[in-house]
């Protein structure tokens, strides 16, 4: 977390609909924004945005659940792999995930996901069955915006 910048505002959505609202807000205001899953990347600007923008922090999107047959896990992007491993291990399961407990799920998977298990099971992104895509909402209050 050495390269976190101090944003003007931090939004912490708790649902996909909240993420859509946050994206609509950034579009309406024309603000720069960054999305943070875990914030593990040490490069400046990769985990945050400075005072000129909004930070969308996904830490509240931290659900972890198994399918009824235990063959698939639904893992929220705000999780860190250590928590995911603990929850899955309690059901005798494991995931092709980060090599350190504090790595965020979202950024790891979007970056390809090199795991200790990759030589056997491939890159983590190859194990993703689907992503939930947020629909961009159109709120009446923003539709009549003066440019």
C-alpha positions as CSV (number, residue, x, y, z in Angstrom):
1,X,0.0,0.0,0.0
2,X,3.0,2.3,-0.4
3,X,1.7,4.1,-3.4
4,X,-1.8,4.9,-2.4
5,X,-2.6,8.5,-3.3
6,X,-5.1,10.6,-1.4
7,X,-8.3,10.9,-3.5
8,X,-10.8,13.7,-3.3
9,X,-13.5,11.2,-2.6
10,X,-13.7,7.5,-1.8
11,X,-16.8,5.6,-2.8
12,X,-17.4,2.1,-1.4
13,X,-20.1,0.4,-3.4
14,X,-21.9,-2.6,-1.7
15,X,-23.5,-4.0,-4.9
16,X,-23.2,-4.1,-8.6
17,X,-25.9,-1.4,-8.8
18,X,-23.8,0.8,-6.5
19,X,-20.8,0.4,-8.9
20,X,-23.1,1.5,-11.8
21,X,-24.1,4.6,-9.8
22,X,-20.4,5.3,-9.0
23,X,-19.5,5.1,-12.7
24,X,-22.4,7.3,-13.7
25,X,-21.2,9.8,-11.1
26,X,-17.7,9.9,-12.6
27,X,-19.2,10.2,-16.1
28,X,-21.5,13.1,-15.0
29,X,-18.7,15.0,-13.2
30,X,-16.0,14.2,-15.8
31,X,-13.8,13.2,-12.9
32,X,-10.7,11.0,-13.1
33,X,-11.3,7.8,-11.2
34,X,-9.5,4.7,-10.1
35,X,-10.9,1.3,-9.0
36,X,-9.2,-0.5,-6.2
37,X,-9.7,-4.2,-5.4
38,X,-6.9,-4.8,-2.9
39,X,-4.4,-2.1,-3.8
40,X,-1.4,-4.4,-3.8
41,X,0.3,-3.1,-6.9
42,X,3.3,-0.9,-5.9
43,X,3.3,1.3,-9.0
44,X,2.1,4.9,-8.5
45,X,-1.4,5.4,-9.7
46,X,-2.2,1.7,-10.1
47,X,-4.2,1.5,-6.8
48,X,-5.5,5.0,-6.4
49,X,-6.1,8.4,-7.9
50,X,-4.8,11.7,-6.5
51,X,-6.8,14.7,-5.3
52,X,-8.1,15.3,-8.8
53,X,-10.4,12.2,-8.7
54,X,-12.7,9.7,-7.2
55,X,-11.6,6.3,-5.8
56,X,-14.0,3.4,-6.1
57,X,-12.9,1.0,-3.4
58,X,-14.5,-2.5,-3.9
59,X,-13.7,-3.7,-0.4
60,X,-17.4,-4.0,0.5
61,X,-18.0,-6.4,-2.4
62,X,-16.5,-9.3,-0.5
63,X,-18.9,-12.2,-0.8
64,X,-17.6,-15.7,-1.1
65,X,-19.9,-18.6,-1.7
66,X,-19.8,-22.1,-3.2
67,X,-22.3,-23.5,-5.8
68,X,-24.6,-26.2,-4.3
69,X,-22.4,-29.0,-5.8
70,X,-19.2,-27.2,-4.6
71,X,-17.7,-27.1,-8.0
72,X,-17.7,-23.3,-8.4
73,X,-17.1,-20.4,-6.1
74,X,-18.6,-16.9,-6.5
75,X,-15.9,-14.5,-5.2
76,X,-16.4,-10.8,-4.9
77,X,-13.7,-8.5,-6.3
78,X,-13.2,-6.7,-3.0
79,X,-11.8,-9.8,-1.3
80,X,-8.2,-10.5,-0.6
81,X,-6.9,-14.0,-1.3
82,X,-6.1,-14.9,2.3
83,X,-9.8,-14.5,3.3
84,X,-10.9,-16.5,0.2
85,X,-8.5,-19.3,1.0
86,X,-9.8,-19.5,4.6
87,X,-13.5,-19.7,3.6
88,X,-12.9,-22.2,0.8
89,X,-10.7,-24.4,3.0
90,X,-13.5,-24.6,5.5
91,X,-15.4,-26.5,2.8
92,X,-12.3,-28.5,1.7
93,X,-11.9,-26.4,-1.5
94,X,-9.1,-24.3,-2.9
95,X,-8.7,-21.7,-5.7
96,X,-6.0,-20.8,-8.2
97,X,-5.3,-17.5,-6.6
98,X,-2.7,-15.0,-5.3
99,X,0.6,-16.0,-3.9
100,X,0.2,-13.7,-0.9
101,X,-2.8,-13.3,1.4
102,X,-3.1,-9.5,0.9
103,X,-3.5,-9.6,-2.9
104,X,-6.9,-8.3,-4.1
105,X,-9.0,-10.7,-6.1
106,X,-10.2,-8.2,-8.8
107,X,-6.8,-6.9,-9.9
108,X,-5.1,-10.3,-9.6
109,X,-7.7,-11.9,-12.0
110,X,-7.7,-8.9,-14.4
111,X,-3.9,-9.0,-14.5
112,X,-3.9,-12.7,-15.6
113,X,-3.2,-14.3,-12.2
114,X,0.1,-16.0,-11.8
115,X,-0.4,-18.5,-9.0
116,X,1.7,-21.2,-7.2
117,X,-0.8,-23.5,-8.9
118,X,-0.3,-22.1,-12.4
119,X,2.2,-24.7,-13.6
120,X,-0.4,-27.4,-12.9
121,X,-3.8,-25.6,-13.5
122,X,-2.9,-22.6,-15.7
123,X,-3.3,-18.9,-15.1
124,X,-6.1,-17.9,-12.7
125,X,-8.0,-15.9,-15.3
126,X,-8.5,-19.2,-17.2
127,X,-10.5,-20.5,-14.3
128,X,-13.0,-17.7,-14.4
129,X,-16.4,-19.0,-15.5
130,X,-18.1,-15.6,-15.7
131,X,-17.9,-12.0,-14.5
132,X,-20.8,-9.9,-13.3
133,X,-20.9,-6.9,-15.6
134,X,-22.5,-3.7,-14.2
135,X,-25.2,-2.1,-16.3
136,X,-24.6,1.6,-16.7
137,X,-27.7,3.3,-15.2
138,X,-29.4,6.3,-16.7
139,X,-30.9,8.4,-14.0
140,X,-33.4,11.2,-15.0
141,X,-31.5,13.8,-13.0
142,X,-28.4,13.3,-15.2
143,X,-30.2,13.0,-18.6
144,X,-30.9,16.8,-18.9
145,X,-27.4,17.8,-18.0
146,X,-26.2,21.2,-19.4
147,X,-22.9,20.9,-21.2
